[in-house]
Amino acid sequence: MFAKLKEKLGSFKKKIGETIDRKAETKSSAEGVPQETSEETEREPAKATEKKKKIGIVTKAKTLILEREIVLDEKDLEEPLWDLEMALLESDVALPVAESIIGAIKEELVGVHRKIKADTTDIVETALRNALLSVMTKEMFDFDEFIADAPKPVNITFVGVNGTGKTTTIAKVAARLRDNGHSVVIASGDTFRAGATEQIEKHAERLGVKLIKHQYGGDPAAVVYDAVQHATAQHRDVVLADTAGRLHTNVNLMDQLKKMCRVAPPDLVIFVDEAVAGNDAVERAREFNEAVPIGGNILTKVDMDSKGGTAISIAHVTGKPVLFLGIGQSYGDLKKFDAEWYVDQLF
């Protein structure tokens, strides 16, 4: 996962590390490097020669200024930060998010006294990690705690565009809830796509959960309403409502979605899209959020994503957290989102 972004972040770390090394070396030279006296050199010429061979320029600089400080200015970081911003954009990080990351790195590194110890890239990695975490942890909440604390039944509606794995994701969430001891009802609210009900019905049978369905072409709002009524009567914990995939530009289907949310108001709307869609997924999430306010995001096909920018961007742009990552095809391949884990994968 994220091979391209890993490579670009590694390149940035190396560049800034080299800049720190050069600055440390310059500082050391300016302040004067302690030299052996001629008398000492005459006494132990072989030892002095051997020492010079062992100590390289950078190693010598680091040794001489151990526990001393340098200060980075904007000029030191200007070129590497520009390269990093371009790298982030190429990795599907949205422009405002890339700018926020660059701003956070500047704030942490510029004008701050830094003690030089061993590996100077550690300083850079810490700044990078903090910057990435700052944009990825916006409005975080724990899905499991939400389900446990919310009045029952909890009505969750899943929205998104065609072909992103929304129906399979609903089955994965149903499996997770079931395994955590919650009773689940699935509402087949996609009455628009031929075969949609049959697809979700197979998942429901495999998982042993109740499916509420109507005929093809029926009113999806009525399906979700009936599912909530059934869950209430049967004391079920959670209703998971599938909906037809749609683009935000399809006015009729977006109006239909708004009607569903009026007839059976959801406790949580989850936007589902694929990580490999990059900035398209981020833009679609923003548009859906304006039409039907979403409460969280799930990204599918993360295991196929070489760039990694979607998860970094989507929470920042929508103001709503990533809840889960789809990392495979089986029901267990749904990973609860952890920003610390995600950043660890990048390093």
C-alpha positions in Angstrom: 0.0 0.0 0.0 0.9 3.6 -0.6 4.3 2.8 -2.3 4.4 6.0 -4.3 3.7 8.3 -1.3 6.1 6.4 0.9 8.9 7.0 -1.7 8.1 10.7 -1.9 8.0 11.2 1.9 11.3 9.3 2.2 12.8 11.7 -0.4 11.6 14.7 1.6 13.1 13.4 4.8 16.4 12.8 3.1 16.5 16.3 1.6 15.8 18.1 4.9 18.1 15.8 6.8 20.9 16.8 4.4 20.0 20.5 4.8 20.3 20.1 8.6 23.7 18.3 8.2 25.0 21.1 5.9 23.8 23.8 8.3 25.4 21.9 11.2 28.7 21.6 9.3 28.6 25.3 8.4 27.9 26.3 12.0 30.7 24.1 13.2 33.2 25.6 10.8 32.1 29.1 11.6 32.6 28.6 15.3 36.0 26.9 14.9 36.9 23.2 14.9 39.2 22.2 17.7 42.5 21.1 16.1 45.2 19.0 17.6 48.4 20.9 18.5 51.5 20.4 16.3 53.2 18.9 19.3 50.5 16.2 19.7 50.6 15.6 15.9 54.4 15.1 16.0 54.1 12.7 18.9 51.4 10.6 17.4 51.3 11.1 13.6 50.0 7.6 12.9 47.1 8.0 15.3 46.2 11.4 13.9 46.1 10.1 10.3 43.9 7.1 11.3 41.5 9.4 13.1 41.1 11.7 10.0 40.4 8.7 7.8 37.6 7.4 10.2 35.8 10.7 10.6 33.9 12.0 7.5 32.8 15.6 7.1 29.2 15.1 8.3 30.1 12.7 11.1 32.7 15.1 12.3 30.3 18.0 12.3 27.7 16.0 14.2 30.3 14.9 16.8 31.6 18.4 17.3 28.2 20.0 17.8 26.6 17.2 19.9 23.9 18.7 22.1 24.3 22.0 20.4 21.6 23.8 18.5 20.8 25.0 15.0 17.9 27.1 13.7 16.2 26.4 10.3 14.8 29.4 8.4 12.3 29.4 5.5 15.0 29.6 3.0 16.4 26.3 4.2 13.0 24.6 3.6 11.7 26.5 0.6 12.8 24.1 -2.2 12.2 20.8 -0.2 8.7 22.0 0.9 7.8 23.0 -2.7 8.9 19.5 -3.8 6.8 18.0 -1.0 3.7 19.9 -1.9 4.0 18.7 -5.6 4.5 15.2 -4.3 1.4 15.4 -2.1 -0.7 16.7 -5.0 0.6 13.9 -7.2 -0.4 11.4 -4.5 -4.1 12.6 -4.6 -3.9 14.9 -1.6 -6.3 17.7 -2.1 -4.8 21.2 -2.6 -6.1 22.8 0.6 -5.0 19.7 2.6 -1.5 19.8 1.0 -1.3 23.5 2.0 -2.3 22.7 5.5 0.3 20.0 5.8 3.0 22.3 4.4 1.9 25.0 6.9 2.1 22.7 9.8 5.6 21.5 8.9 6.8 25.1 8.5 5.3 25.9 11.9 7.1 23.0 13.5 10.5 23.4 11.9 11.1 27.1 11.0 12.7 29.3 13.6 12.8 26.5 16.2 16.1 25.7 18.0 16.9 22.1 17.2 19.5 20.0 19.1 21.5 17.8 16.7 22.1 14.3 18.1 22.1 11.2 15.9 19.8 10.8 12.9 18.7 14.3 11.7 15.9 12.7 9.6 14.1 11.9 12.9 13.4 15.6 13.3 11.9 15.7 9.9 9.8 12.5 10.3 8.4 13.8 13.6 7.3 17.1 11.9 5.8 15.1 9.0 3.9 12.7 11.3 2.5 15.6 13.3 1.4 17.5 10.2 -0.3 14.4 8.7 -2.1 13.5 11.9 -3.3 17.1 12.3 -5.3 16.9 9.1 -6.5 13.3 9.5 -8.0 13.4 13.0 -10.7 16.0 12.4 -13.9 15.4 14.3 -12.9 11.8 15.1 -15.4 9.6 17.0 -15.5 5.9 17.9 -18.1 4.0 15.8 -18.4 1.1 18.3 -19.0 3.5 21.2 -21.6 5.3 19.0 -23.5 2.1 18.4 -23.3 1.1 22.1 -24.6 4.4 23.4 -27.2 5.4 20.8 -30.9 4.6 21.4 -32.0 1.5 19.6 -32.6 0.8 16.8 -29.7 2.8 15.3 -30.6 3.7 11.7 -27.5 3.9 9.4 -27.8 4.9 5.8 -25.0 4.3 3.3 -24.6 6.6 0.3 -22.2 6.9 -2.6 -21.7 6.4 -6.3 -21.9 3.3 -8.4 -19.3 0.6 -8.3 -17.4 1.6 -5.2 -18.2 -1.5 -3.1 -21.0 0.0 -1.1 -23.2 -3.1 -0.9 -20.2 -5.3 0.1 -19.2 -2.7 2.7 -22.6 -2.9 4.3 -22.2 -6.7 4.5 -18.8 -6.2 6.2 -20.3 -3.7 8.7 -23.2 -6.2 9.4 -20.7 -8.9 10.0 -18.7 -6.7 12.4 -21.8 -5.7 14.3 -23.0 -9.3 14.5 -19.6 -10.4 15.8 -19.8 -7.7 18.5 -23.1 -9.0 19.7 -25.5 -6.6 18.0 -28.6 -7.8 16.1 -28.9 -6.3 12.6 -31.5 -5.7 10.0 -30.6 -4.8 6.4 -32.8 -2.6 4.3 -32.5 -3.2 0.5 -33.1 0.5 -0.4 -31.5 0.1 -3.8 -34.6 -0.5 -5.8 -33.2 1.3 -8.8 -30.4 -1.1 -10.0 -31.4 -4.5 -11.4 -30.0 -7.3 -9.3 -29.2 -5.0 -6.3 -31.7 -6.8 -4.0 -30.4 -10.2 -5.0 -26.9 -9.2 -4.3 -27.6 -7.9 -0.7 -30.0 -10.8 -0.1 -27.1 -13.3 -0.7 -25.0 -11.4 1.9 -27.9 -11.4 4.4 -28.3 -15.2 4.0 -24.6 -15.9 4.5 -24.5 -13.6 7.6 -27.8 -14.9 9.0 -29.4 -11.4 9.3 -32.9 -10.2 8.4 -33.4 -8.4 5.1 -36.3 -6.1 4.4 -37.0 -5.7 0.7 -39.7 -4.5 -1.8 -40.2 -5.1 -5.5 -37.8 -3.7 -8.1 -38.7 -0.1 -8.8 -40.4 0.4 -5.5 -40.1 3.4 -3.2 -36.7 3.1 -1.3 -38.0 5.4 1.5 -40.8 2.9 2.2 -38.2 0.0 2.4 -36.1 1.8 5.0 -39.2 2.9 6.9 -40.4 -0.7 7.1 -37.0 -1.9 8.1 -36.9 0.6 11.0 -40.5 -0.5 12.1 -39.5 -4.1 12.0 -36.3 -3.5 14.0 -38.3 -1.5 16.6 -41.0 -4.3 16.9 -38.4 -7.1 17.1 -36.0 -5.2 19.4 -33.2 -5.3 16.9 -30.2 -3.0 17.5 -29.1 -1.7 14.1 -30.7 -1.0 10.7 -28.2 -0.8 7.8 -29.9 0.8 4.8 -28.5 0.3 1.3 -29.2 2.9 -1.3 -28.8 3.2 -5.1 -25.4 4.4 -6.2 -25.8 7.9 -7.7 -23.7 10.9 -8.8 -24.4 14.1 -6.9 -25.3 15.6 -10.3 -28.3 13.3 -10.7 -31.1 15.6 -9.3 -33.9 13.0 -9.3 -31.8 10.4 -7.3 -30.5 13.0 -4.9 -34.1 14.2 -4.3 -35.0 10.6 -3.7 -32.2 10.3 -1.1 -33.4 13.4 0.7 -36.9 11.9 0.8 -35.5 8.7 2.4 -33.8 10.8 5.1 -37.1 12.7 5.8 -39.3 9.5 6.0 -36.8 7.5 8.1 -34.4 10.0 9.6 -31.0 8.3 9.9 -28.9 8.4 13.0 -25.8 8.3 10.9 -25.1 8.7 7.1 -22.0 7.1 5.9 -20.4 8.0 2.6 -18.6 5.1 0.8 -16.1 5.5 -2.0 -12.9 3.8 -3.2 -9.5 5.0 -2.1 -8.1 4.6 -5.6 -10.5 7.3 -6.8 -8.3 9.9 -5.3 -9.5 13.5 -5.5 -12.7 12.4 -7.2 -13.7 10.6 -4.1 -12.9 13.6 -2.0 -14.9 15.9 -4.2 -17.9 13.5 -4.3 -17.8 13.3 -0.5 -18.0 17.1 -0.3 -20.9 17.2 -2.7 -22.9 14.5 -0.9 -22.2 16.2 2.4 -23.8 19.3 1.1 -26.9 17.5 -0.1 -27.4 15.0 2.8 -25.0 15.7 5.7 -22.8 12.7 6.2 -21.5 11.7 9.6 -18.5 9.6 8.4 -16.6 8.0 5.5 -15.6 4.5 4.6 -12.9 4.0 2.0 -12.8 0.7 0.0 -9.9 -0.9 -2.0 -7.3 0.6 0.2 -5.1 -2.4 -0.3 -4.9 -1.5 -4.0 -4.1 2.2 -3.4 -0.5 3.1 -4.3 -0.9 6.8 -3.5 -2.6 7.1 -0.1 -3.9 10.7 -0.5 -7.6 10.1 -0.3 -7.7 9.1 3.4 -5.4 12.0 4.2 -7.8 14.5 2.5 -11.4 13.3 2.9 -11.8 14.0 6.6 -10.2 17.4 6.3 -12.4 18.4 3.4 -15.7 17.1 4.7 -15.1 17.7 8.4 -16.2 14.1 9.0 -13.9 11.3 10.0 -12.9 8.1 8.1 -14.5 5.3 10.1 -13.3 2.2 8.3 -10.9 1.0 5.5 -11.8 -1.8 3.2 -8.6 -3.8 2.8 -9.8 -7.0 1.0 -12.8 -9.0 -0.2 -13.7 -11.1 2.9 -16.2 -10.0 5.6 -13.3 -9.6 8.0 -11.4 -7.2 5.7 -12.8 -4.1 7.3 -10.2 -2.2 9.4 -11.3 0.4 11.9 -9.6 3.6 11.0 -6.6 4.6 13.1 -4.7 7.7 12.0 -1.6 6.6 13.9 -1.6 3.2 12.1 -2.2 4.9 8.7 0.8 7.2 9.2 2.9 4.3 10.4 2.3 2.6 7.0 3.7 5.7 5.2 7.0 5.5 7.1 
